[in-house]
């Protein structure tokens, strides 16, 4: 049975008030007094002291997305008192898998792992972790086949519906019609890495929009400037392109640079994508970005650690949480600007 946390409960942790004394009665349900009495010796800030976790942030410590995931995980560590070792992988799936092997060999109590490598690659390692009694939680990209066999929860957006919803929202907002041209960047050709972007393509193609899929190399997440020649060449080849969809917030935040390189003024080409960051907020302000789908990466840091600690200390089932939070547009970006600039959204 899934143990789901609400967004409000999770964000209380960001203020340092997400202590187990408040969380456990809510999760346990009816007999809150009995639960509090049974746990009162440990249900205080730091109740997870002694639990060891290896946490994967996905990218590098300073990149736009991974830094928010990392911050959420740090808040959880501070609130719960567990010991966390952080792993940064530069969004390189082979590196992630090698680091997962090292993590399993270290025998922590739990591992919070990014699922970018996909079910097939993760499966044998998840089996090893399971056989050694290591708890697993996955974030950002789901591995449903792995979880079905060896357990673990998933904290992240429901990728294909998120991508399709973004495409449909763009059609609605911008009046896109049959015959319009769009470019969608994604990790095409890498199984499991383009689920979300394929959802966007599906929405566009159902509406009769012509889509050109262009590979965004995973290394571009760490160095978004790698996409500059790809964007400019795409617009030269298809000058009637109305919209470009980017596969991550690191890329979306650099849209003003891409448009300047392509000699396009703000708003001349519609630019949409995923995530939030201070750079994306600035791109909204300048008129270069028109739409993004927020997946709340802070929660992808906080909740996996919370889940592993609850499982280890109290025997809870793993948390499963869709962190997709809806859309940010030119009309509402100001309401989340402060949180984005603080690295919380």
N, C-alpha and C positions, 0 to 999 in steps of 0.2 A: 504494500500500500504506500503510495507517495506521501511524503510529509512536505507540504508546500508552505513556503513562507510568503507572506504578502509583501508588497513593495514597501509599505509603510513600516512594517516590522524591521525589514532589512535596513532601511535608511536610518532608523533610530541608532543603529550601530555606528553610523558615520559620525554621530555626535558623541560617541563614547558611552551611550546609555544602554547598549544592547547586551546587558549582562544576563547570565543564565537565570538569575532570580526572576527576571521578567519573561524570558523566553520559554523556560521549561513548562510552567503552568499552562501557557497558551498552547503549546504544542501537545501537551498531554491531554488537554481537554477537560472534561467534567470535574474530576476530583482534584481541583487545583490546590486545595488546602492540604490534602494528603501528599500530593506531589511535592509541595513546598516543604512540608515537614520532613519528608524522606530525604530531600536533597539539600536541606538548609546548611549542612556542614560544608558543602562544596559549591552551592549555588551563589557565588559571589564573583566579582570581577577576578579573573585569573583562574576560574574553575577548571580550565583545561591544562593547567600546568603539568609538565612531564610528558605530554603527548608530542611526538615528533612527526613533522610533516615535511615532505618535499613538494614544493609548489612551482609549477611551470607557468611563467608569465607570457610565453609565446614569442615575443619579439625581443628587442633590446630595452634596457632600463629607461632610456630617454625617448623612445619613440611614442608617437601620439596616442596609440591605443594601449600598448603594453604598459605604459606608465600609469594609466588609470587602473588597469587590472592589478598592477603591483601595489598601488596605493590602497585599493580595497582590501587586498590580502594583508597589508601592513596594519590596517585598522582592525581587522579580525584578530591578528596576532596580539595586538596591544589589548584588545578587549578581553580575549579569552585566556591569554597567558601561555599558549602553546609555544613550542619551539619550531620555527619554520626556516628551512633552507630554500633560498630562491634560485630558480634556474632560468636563464635567458638563452633563447635559441635563435634569435634573428629570423624567425619564421621559416627556418630551414627544417624540413620534416626529417631528413636523415639525421641531422644533429639532435632533434628532439628524441628520436628513437634510441640513439646511442646514449643520450642523457637519461632516458628512462631505464635502460639496462643498468646504468650506474646507480640510479635511484633504488631499483629493486635489490641490487647487491648490498646496498647500505642498510636494508631492512628497517625503514622507518615504520611508524604506525600507519601512515596513510600517504597517498600520493594524489595530488590534484594535477591532472594532465590535460593538455590541449589535444583534441582529437584530430588534428589536421592530417595526420598520416593515413587515416581511414581504418575501417574494420580489419581488413586483411593483414595490414602491417602491424597493427596493435594487438591482434588476437593472441599470438604466442607469448607476448610479454605480459598481457593481462592474465593469461593462464599461470605464468610463473608467479606473478604477484599474488594471485588467489591461493596458489598452493603453499605460499609462505605466510599466509594470513595477513597480507598487507591490504588495507582498505584502499579502494580507488574511487575517485570522483573525477568527472570530466567536465571541461568548460569550453565554451566558444564554438567548437564543432563536435557534434554528437557522433558516437560510435554505437548505434543501437544493437548491432549483432553481438558486439563484444559484451555489452551490458546484459543482454539477454542470457548469455552463457555464464558470465563471471561476476555479475553484479556491478554496482556503482550507480551513481546518479548523474544527471546532466544539468548544468547551469549555463544557459545561453539562449540565444534566440532560436526559434523554430525556423530553420534557415530557408527552406523552399517557400513556405508561405510568406515569410518576411520579404523575400525577393520579389515574389509575385505581387504582393501588396504595394511595394514601392513602384513597380511598373504601372499598376492600375491607378495609383495616386497621381503619378506623373501624367497619365492620359487625362485624368479628370481635371487636374489643375491647369494644365497647359493647352488643353484642347487638341492633343495629338490625334491625328487621323490617318486613315488608310493611305499608304504611299509615302508617308513621312519617313525620314531616314534617321536612324539612331546607331550609336556605337556603344557597345557594352564591353568593358574590360573585365577580364577574369582569368583565373588560373586554368584556362581551357587545356584539356588533355591530361590533367592531373586528377585522377579519380578522387572524389570526396572533397575537392578543393573549390569547386565551382557550383555547388548546389544552390546557393543563394542567388548568384548571378544568372543561373539557368532559369530560376523562377521569374526573374525580371524579363529575360528573353521570351519566355513563354507568354507572359502577359502582353508584351509588345506584338508578338507574332499573331496572337489571337485577334488583336485589333487591326491586323493588316499592315503594321509598321515594318519597314525594311530594317533588318538588324545586321550589323557587321560586328562579329565577335573578334576581339583582338586580345592576344595573350598579354597579361600583365605579369611579368616574372615575379616570383615570391620575393626576390631580393629588392624589388622596388619598394616594398613596405619599409625597409630600412633606409633606402636611398630613393625617395620619390622622384628625384630629378631624372632617373632612368626613363621615366615615362614621357619626358618632354618631346623627344624626337618622334615617338609613337603617336602622340596626340597631333603634333603639327603635320606629320605625313598623312594621318587619317583625314584631317580636314582639307588638306590639299587634294587628296584623291577623291573625297566626297564633299565638295564645297557646300552642298545643300543639307548637310547634316544639321538636324535641329537640336539634337540632344546627345550628351555623352553621360554614361553611367560608369562610375568608378567603383572598384571592388573593396575599398577600405578607406577609413578616415585619414590615413597617412597621405593618400593620393588626393582625396577631396580637398584637403587643406592647402594643397599646392596649385589648385586650379587657376588662381590669378597669374601664376608664373606660366602655366601652360597656355593660357589665353593670350598673354602678352607675346609669347614666342610665336603664336600662330597669327598674330596681328588681328585679334578679335577683341572688340570692346565688350565691357561687362554687359551680360544679358543677350548678346548677339547669338551665342550658343547656350542652350540650357544645360546646366551641369548638376547632376544628382548623384547620390551614393548613400553611404552608410556611415554611422557614427558621428560623434561630436568631438571637438577639440577647440582650443583658443584660435587656432588657425582657421578652422571652419567658421567659427563665429565671425571672424574678421572678413572671411570671404562672403558671408551673408551680407555684412555691412557694406562691402564694396559692390555688391550686386552680381558677383561672379558665380555664386552658388545659390540655387533656388529651392532645393529639397534634399533632405537626408532622413534616413530611418535610424533612430537611436536604439542601440541594444544594451545600454547601461553596463559598460564594462566594469564599473566599480563593483557591481553585484557579482560579476564573474570572478572577482578576486575574493570578496568577502564570504559569499555563501558556500563555496567548496570547502573552505577551511572550517567554517561553522559546521557543515555537514559531517566532515570527517571526525571532528571532535565529539559531536553528539553521538555518532556511531560508536566511537571507541570508548567513551566514558559511560554512556547510558544505554547503548544497544539500540539506538534508533535506526530506522531504515534510512537509506540515502535520500537526500533532497533532490527533487526535480523541479526546476524553475525556468519558465520561459521569461527571459529578460527583455524581450522586445517591448518597447514602450511607446510606439507610435511615431509620428512624423514631426519634424521640425521644418518650418518654412520661413519665408521672409516676413510673414505676419506674426510669428510667435517666437522667433529665435531669441529675442531680447529677454524672454521670461526664463530662459535657461543659461543665459550668457555668463552670469556670475559663477554658477556651478561648473560650467565648462572651463572657465579660466582658473578655477580652484583645483581642477583635476579630479572632480567628483563625477562629472558627466561627460 
